[in-house]
């Protein structure tokens, strides 16, 4: 299948960059986004004053990044045919970081800010499905011309460069344009987060459960975990998301599957009564997210500062079946003669993925859980029935539904089997991280 490409953006105006972000985990940025959105809804439903949430939205707007300024935003998520695309970026900036936690920041061993984590979150139109595509930081791709940070002109377009250089050359807007040209998809919204933002957001949700199949001790990140299941919060959660040398084949590909285990577990928690049914937790998430914006640890594109839209995004994702929440890696192959970690896009396999997303077809994974031997599948998660909270937050029994009139049974949709080059897992699969082999 020939690769689909967007029209050239050479003549399009530069995308604004208002701040840099860093974290190792973009879905944690999704968490902050959903937290703010759900807090608006949950606080209102609980009868608590919503003023603080709207005030928070104002704080976020002041630091927003403008994407595709010449294109009007859709009026609502439901009006976007084919779904909505949100780009989540985690950067490696030392700005505002605790040197005691990140010694390399004291050494300034790698100046500048790069998008070491790049994920495209696709939420489909009805029926709702969520697909998260991770782009390896070492993948060699074309990077379009992007405005320089000081406004003195543009960095010239590059025919082949590591994708994590896109943020260095032009901030969040440049990473958006790079992914758009690679995938042929329009990105409606974007966000970036730094390391400290990840620590604080993981604290706000009370931790995420992860599994490791053997002892992991990594001197690069400081992670030290014994075999078994752990609830990770704060610094330890960040270490787990950053670890590479201590797992699988030691590559970024193994790290991606490790992050996918974390995200899968977090998504299940977000859909559980531990988060989505607790207005107090949601308000805490909203407050934490706003603090990260104010401390320049979280940057959102301008569209995400609309509380109504954030509510729509959150509501769209919260009831998706586990099997239709899928985490995949953009398919790659190792590049010969370009260093051991460099990989090249396998566009034919990727085109099959994005075509299925455009037509909103359910997906079935046929490849391994990890291209970098980072995780193994250990079981299947069952989505619990979560009762709606009552006025005091206590579970109440829902009223019996009327029996619907008999009608034709809707035909079951045919699932698209993705090429085996595409690795990943669903939220229905539980996985366990493998120590470095």
C-alpha positions as CSV (number, residue, x, y, z in Angstrom):
1,X,0.0,0.0,0.0
2,X,1.6,3.4,-0.9
3,X,2.3,5.7,2.0
4,X,-0.2,8.5,2.6
5,X,1.4,11.9,3.0
6,X,0.0,15.3,3.9
7,X,0.5,18.2,1.4
8,X,3.7,20.2,1.9
9,X,3.6,22.6,4.8
10,X,6.6,24.6,3.6
11,X,4.5,27.8,3.1
12,X,2.5,27.5,6.2
13,X,3.2,29.9,9.0
14,X,5.4,28.8,11.9
15,X,3.7,27.2,15.0
16,X,4.2,29.1,18.2
17,X,6.3,27.7,21.1
18,X,5.5,29.1,24.5
19,X,7.4,26.7,26.7
20,X,9.1,23.4,26.9
21,X,8.0,20.4,28.7
22,X,9.4,17.3,29.9
23,X,8.4,14.1,31.3
24,X,8.8,10.6,30.3
25,X,5.2,9.9,29.8
26,X,2.7,11.5,27.7
27,X,-0.3,9.4,28.8
28,X,0.4,11.0,32.2
29,X,-0.3,14.2,30.3
30,X,-3.5,12.6,29.1
31,X,-4.2,12.0,32.8
32,X,-3.8,15.7,33.6
33,X,-6.0,16.6,30.7
34,X,-8.7,14.1,31.7
35,X,-8.3,15.2,35.3
36,X,-9.0,18.8,34.6
37,X,-11.9,17.9,32.3
38,X,-13.5,15.4,34.7
39,X,-13.0,17.7,37.6
40,X,-15.2,20.3,35.8
41,X,-17.9,17.7,35.4
42,X,-17.4,16.0,38.8
43,X,-17.2,19.2,40.8
44,X,-20.3,20.5,39.2
45,X,-22.2,17.3,39.8
46,X,-21.3,17.3,43.4
47,X,-22.6,20.9,43.9
48,X,-19.1,22.3,44.7
49,X,-18.4,25.8,43.4
50,X,-16.9,25.5,39.9
51,X,-15.1,28.9,40.1
52,X,-11.7,27.3,40.8
53,X,-11.9,25.1,37.7
54,X,-12.7,28.0,35.4
55,X,-10.0,30.0,37.1
56,X,-7.7,27.1,36.4
57,X,-8.7,27.1,32.7
58,X,-7.6,30.8,32.6
59,X,-4.2,29.9,34.0
60,X,-3.8,27.2,31.4
61,X,-4.8,29.5,28.6
62,X,-2.1,32.0,29.5
63,X,0.6,29.4,28.7
64,X,-1.0,27.7,25.7
65,X,0.7,26.8,22.4
66,X,-1.2,27.7,19.2
67,X,-1.4,25.0,16.6
68,X,-2.5,25.6,13.0
69,X,-3.7,29.1,13.9
70,X,-5.3,29.5,10.5
71,X,-7.6,26.5,11.0
72,X,-10.7,26.9,13.1
73,X,-11.2,24.4,15.9
74,X,-14.2,22.1,15.6
75,X,-17.2,23.0,17.8
76,X,-17.2,19.8,19.7
77,X,-15.5,16.4,19.8
78,X,-18.6,14.7,18.4
79,X,-18.4,17.0,15.3
80,X,-15.0,15.7,14.3
81,X,-15.6,13.1,11.7
82,X,-13.2,10.2,12.0
83,X,-12.3,11.2,15.6
84,X,-9.8,13.4,17.3
85,X,-6.0,13.2,17.5
86,X,-4.0,14.5,20.5
87,X,-0.2,14.5,20.4
88,X,1.4,13.9,23.8
89,X,5.1,14.8,24.2
90,X,7.5,14.1,27.1
91,X,10.7,16.1,27.0
92,X,14.1,15.8,28.6
93,X,14.5,19.4,29.8
94,X,16.5,20.1,32.9
95,X,14.6,23.4,33.4
96,X,13.0,23.4,36.9
97,X,14.2,19.9,37.8
98,X,15.7,18.8,41.1
99,X,19.4,18.3,40.5
100,X,19.5,15.7,43.3
101,X,17.1,13.6,41.4
102,X,18.6,14.2,38.0
103,X,22.4,14.6,38.4
104,X,22.9,15.0,34.6
105,X,21.2,18.3,34.9
106,X,24.1,19.6,37.0
107,X,26.5,18.5,34.3
108,X,24.5,20.0,31.4
109,X,25.6,17.0,29.4
110,X,22.9,17.4,26.8
111,X,21.8,21.0,26.4
112,X,18.5,21.8,24.7
113,X,15.1,20.1,25.0
114,X,14.1,17.0,23.0
115,X,10.9,15.0,22.7
116,X,12.2,11.7,24.1
117,X,8.6,10.5,24.3
118,X,6.1,11.1,21.5
119,X,2.7,9.5,21.4
120,X,-0.4,10.1,19.2
121,X,-3.7,9.5,21.0
122,X,-6.5,8.8,18.6
123,X,-10.1,8.8,20.0
124,X,-12.5,7.6,17.3
125,X,-16.0,8.8,16.5
126,X,-18.8,6.5,17.6
127,X,-18.3,3.7,18.4
128,X,-15.6,5.1,20.6
129,X,-12.1,3.5,20.5
130,X,-8.8,4.7,21.8
131,X,-5.5,4.0,20.1
132,X,-2.1,5.3,21.4
133,X,0.7,5.2,18.9
134,X,4.3,5.5,20.3
135,X,7.0,6.9,18.0
136,X,10.6,5.6,18.9
137,X,12.8,8.6,19.8
138,X,15.6,7.1,17.6
139,X,13.4,6.8,14.5
140,X,14.9,8.6,11.5
141,X,12.3,10.7,9.8
142,X,12.1,13.9,7.7
143,X,11.7,17.1,9.8
144,X,10.0,20.1,8.1
145,X,11.3,23.6,8.3
146,X,10.4,25.0,11.8
147,X,10.7,28.5,13.3
148,X,13.6,29.1,15.6
149,X,12.9,29.7,19.3
150,X,14.3,33.3,19.2
151,X,12.2,34.3,16.2
152,X,15.3,34.9,14.1
153,X,14.1,32.7,11.2
154,X,13.6,29.0,10.5
155,X,15.7,25.9,10.9
156,X,15.9,24.4,7.4
157,X,14.0,21.2,6.6
158,X,15.9,18.0,7.1
159,X,15.5,14.8,5.0
160,X,16.5,12.4,7.8
161,X,16.9,13.1,11.5
162,X,15.9,11.5,14.8
163,X,12.3,12.4,15.6
164,X,13.3,13.5,19.1
165,X,15.2,16.4,17.4
166,X,12.0,18.0,16.3
167,X,11.2,19.6,19.7
168,X,14.8,20.9,19.8
169,X,14.4,22.7,16.5
170,X,11.0,24.2,16.9
171,X,9.2,23.2,20.1
172,X,5.9,21.5,20.3
173,X,4.6,22.9,17.0
174,X,7.6,21.4,15.1
175,X,6.9,18.0,16.6
176,X,3.3,18.3,15.6
177,X,4.2,19.1,12.0
178,X,6.8,16.3,11.9
179,X,4.2,13.7,13.0
180,X,1.5,15.1,10.7
181,X,3.8,14.7,7.7
182,X,4.9,11.2,8.8
183,X,1.4,9.8,9.4
184,X,-0.8,11.9,7.1
185,X,-3.0,12.7,10.1
186,X,-4.2,16.1,11.3
187,X,-3.3,16.7,14.9
188,X,-6.1,18.7,16.6
189,X,-4.5,19.2,20.1
190,X,-1.1,18.7,21.7
191,X,0.5,18.8,25.1
192,X,4.0,18.4,26.5
193,X,5.2,17.6,30.1
194,X,8.6,17.6,31.9
195,X,9.9,15.2,34.5
196,X,8.7,16.9,37.6
197,X,5.2,17.1,36.1
198,X,5.1,13.3,35.8
199,X,6.2,12.9,39.5
200,X,3.4,15.2,40.7
201,X,0.7,13.8,38.5
202,X,1.5,10.2,39.5
203,X,1.3,11.3,43.2
204,X,-2.1,12.9,42.5
205,X,-3.7,9.7,41.3
206,X,-2.3,7.6,44.1
207,X,0.1,5.5,42.0
208,X,-0.1,3.0,39.2
209,X,0.3,-0.8,39.6
210,X,3.0,-2.4,37.5
211,X,4.6,-5.9,37.3
212,X,8.2,-6.9,36.9
213,X,9.2,-10.5,36.1
214,X,12.6,-10.2,37.8
215,X,14.7,-7.9,39.9
216,X,15.5,-4.6,38.1
217,X,18.4,-2.4,39.2
218,X,19.4,0.4,36.9
219,X,22.1,2.9,37.7
220,X,21.1,5.3,34.9
221,X,17.6,6.1,36.4
222,X,18.1,4.8,39.9
223,X,15.3,2.3,39.6
224,X,15.6,-0.6,42.0
225,X,12.6,-3.0,42.0
226,X,12.4,-6.6,43.2
227,X,10.4,-9.1,41.1
228,X,6.7,-8.8,41.7
229,X,3.9,-6.2,41.6
230,X,4.4,-2.7,42.8
231,X,2.3,0.5,43.1
232,X,4.5,3.2,41.8
233,X,4.2,6.9,42.8
234,X,6.3,10.0,42.4
235,X,10.0,9.6,41.6
236,X,9.8,5.8,41.3
237,X,7.0,6.1,38.7
238,X,9.2,8.4,36.7
239,X,12.2,6.1,37.0
240,X,10.0,3.2,35.7
241,X,8.9,5.2,32.7
242,X,12.5,6.3,31.9
243,X,14.2,2.9,32.4
244,X,15.8,1.5,29.3
245,X,19.2,-0.2,30.2
246,X,17.7,-2.4,32.9
247,X,14.9,-4.0,30.8
248,X,14.5,-6.1,27.7
249,X,17.2,-5.6,25.1
250,X,18.2,-2.2,26.6
251,X,16.8,-0.2,23.7
252,X,14.2,2.5,23.5
253,X,11.9,-0.1,21.9
254,X,11.8,-2.0,25.1
255,X,11.2,1.1,27.1
256,X,8.2,1.9,24.9
257,X,6.5,-1.4,25.8
258,X,7.4,-0.8,29.5
259,X,5.6,2.6,29.2
260,X,2.7,0.8,27.5
261,X,2.3,-1.5,30.5
262,X,2.2,1.6,32.8
263,X,-0.4,3.3,30.5
264,X,-2.6,0.3,30.3
265,X,-2.7,-0.1,34.0
266,X,-3.3,3.6,34.5
267,X,-6.1,3.6,31.9
268,X,-7.8,0.8,33.8
269,X,-7.5,2.8,37.0
270,X,-8.9,5.9,35.3
271,X,-12.0,3.9,34.4
272,X,-12.4,2.4,37.9
273,X,-14.3,3.9,40.8
274,X,-10.9,4.9,42.3
275,X,-10.7,7.9,40.0
276,X,-13.6,8.6,37.7
277,X,-16.3,8.2,40.4
278,X,-14.5,10.3,43.0
279,X,-15.0,14.1,42.6
280,X,-12.5,14.9,45.3
281,X,-9.8,12.9,43.4
282,X,-10.7,14.7,40.1
283,X,-10.5,18.1,41.7
284,X,-7.1,17.1,43.1
285,X,-6.0,16.2,39.6
286,X,-7.2,19.5,38.2
287,X,-5.4,21.4,40.8
288,X,-2.2,19.5,40.3
289,X,-2.4,20.0,36.5
290,X,-2.8,23.7,36.9
291,X,0.1,23.9,39.3
292,X,2.3,22.1,36.6
293,X,1.3,24.7,34.1
294,X,2.2,27.5,36.4
295,X,5.5,25.9,37.2
296,X,6.2,25.4,33.5
297,X,6.2,21.6,33.8
298,X,3.1,21.2,31.6
299,X,2.2,23.0,28.3
300,X,-1.1,22.5,26.5
301,X,-2.1,23.7,23.0
302,X,-4.7,26.4,23.0
303,X,-7.6,24.1,22.1
304,X,-7.2,22.1,25.3
305,X,-7.8,25.2,27.5
306,X,-11.5,25.0,26.7
307,X,-13.1,23.2,29.7
308,X,-16.1,22.1,27.6
309,X,-13.8,20.4,25.2
310,X,-11.8,18.8,27.9
311,X,-15.0,17.4,29.3
312,X,-16.0,16.0,25.9
313,X,-12.6,14.3,25.5
314,X,-12.7,12.8,28.9
315,X,-16.3,11.6,28.6
316,X,-15.5,10.1,25.2
317,X,-12.7,8.0,26.5
318,X,-13.9,6.9,29.9
319,X,-16.3,4.0,28.8
320,X,-14.3,2.5,26.0
321,X,-14.0,-1.3,26.4
322,X,-10.6,-2.5,27.4
323,X,-10.1,-4.5,24.2
324,X,-10.6,-1.3,22.2
325,X,-8.0,0.7,24.1
326,X,-4.8,-0.3,22.2
327,X,-1.2,0.8,22.7
328,X,1.0,0.2,19.7
329,X,4.5,1.2,18.5
330,X,4.9,2.8,15.1
331,X,6.5,0.0,13.1
332,X,10.2,0.2,12.5
333,X,13.2,-1.7,11.3
334,X,16.8,-1.2,12.3
335,X,18.8,1.1,10.1
336,X,22.0,-0.5,8.7
337,X,25.1,1.7,9.1
338,X,23.4,4.3,11.2
339,X,24.3,3.1,14.7
340,X,22.8,0.2,16.7
341,X,19.8,2.2,18.1
342,X,18.7,4.0,14.9
343,X,15.5,2.7,13.3
344,X,13.6,3.5,10.1
345,X,9.8,3.7,9.6
346,X,8.0,0.7,8.0
347,X,5.4,2.9,6.3
348,X,3.5,0.1,4.6
349,X,2.5,-1.5,7.9
350,X,1.9,2.0,9.4
351,X,-0.4,2.9,6.5
352,X,-2.6,-0.2,7.3
353,X,-2.9,1.1,10.9
354,X,-3.9,4.7,10.0
355,X,-6.3,3.6,7.3
356,X,-8.1,1.5,9.9
357,X,-8.2,4.4,12.3
358,X,-9.6,6.7,9.6
359,X,-12.4,4.3,8.9
360,X,-13.0,3.6,12.6
361,X,-12.6,-0.2,12.4
362,X,-11.9,-2.3,15.5
363,X,-8.3,-3.5,15.6
364,X,-6.7,-6.9,16.4
365,X,-3.0,-7.1,17.3
366,X,-1.1,-10.0,15.6
367,X,2.5,-9.0,16.5
368,X,4.4,-9.4,19.7
369,X,3.8,-7.3,22.8
370,X,7.3,-5.7,22.4
371,X,9.8,-5.2,19.6
372,X,12.5,-4.7,22.3
373,X,11.6,-7.7,24.4
374,X,10.6,-5.4,27.2
375,X,7.4,-7.1,28.4
376,X,5.5,-10.4,28.3
377,X,1.7,-10.9,28.4
378,X,0.7,-12.5,31.7
379,X,-3.1,-12.5,31.6
380,X,-6.3,-10.6,30.9
381,X,-8.0,-7.8,32.8
382,X,-11.8,-7.9,33.3
383,X,-13.5,-4.5,33.4
384,X,-15.6,-4.2,36.6
385,X,-19.1,-2.8,36.7
386,X,-18.7,0.5,38.3
387,X,-21.9,1.9,40.0
388,X,-22.5,5.6,39.8
389,X,-21.7,7.6,43.0
390,X,-24.6,9.0,44.9
391,X,-24.9,12.6,46.3
392,X,-22.5,11.7,49.2
393,X,-20.1,9.7,47.0
394,X,-21.5,6.4,48.1
395,X,-22.5,3.8,45.5
396,X,-26.2,3.6,44.8
397,X,-28.1,1.0,42.9
398,X,-29.1,2.2,39.4
399,X,-32.8,2.0,38.6
400,X,-33.9,-0.9,36.6
401,X,-33.9,-0.2,32.9
402,X,-37.0,-0.7,30.8
403,X,-36.8,-3.7,28.5
404,X,-36.2,-2.5,25.0
405,X,-38.5,-3.5,22.2
406,X,-37.3,-6.4,20.2
407,X,-35.4,-5.4,17.1
408,X,-32.7,-6.6,14.7
409,X,-29.4,-7.5,16.3
410,X,-26.7,-5.2,15.1
411,X,-24.1,-7.0,12.9
412,X,-20.7,-7.5,14.7
413,X,-18.0,-5.4,13.2
414,X,-15.2,-7.2,11.4
415,X,-11.9,-6.5,13.2
416,X,-8.9,-5.5,11.2
417,X,-5.8,-7.6,11.8
418,X,-2.8,-5.3,12.0
419,X,0.5,-6.4,10.3
420,X,2.7,-8.4,12.6
421,X,5.4,-5.6,12.4
422,X,3.2,-3.6,14.7
423,X,3.8,-4.5,18.3
424,X,1.8,-3.5,21.4
425,X,-0.9,-4.5,23.8
426,X,-4.5,-3.7,24.7
427,X,-5.8,-2.5,28.1
428,X,-7.4,-5.9,28.4
429,X,-4.0,-7.5,28.5
430,X,-1.9,-7.5,31.6
431,X,1.9,-7.5,31.0
432,X,5.0,-7.9,33.1
433,X,8.3,-6.1,32.5
434,X,11.3,-8.4,31.7
435,X,14.7,-7.6,33.1
436,X,17.5,-6.9,30.7
437,X,18.6,-10.0,28.9
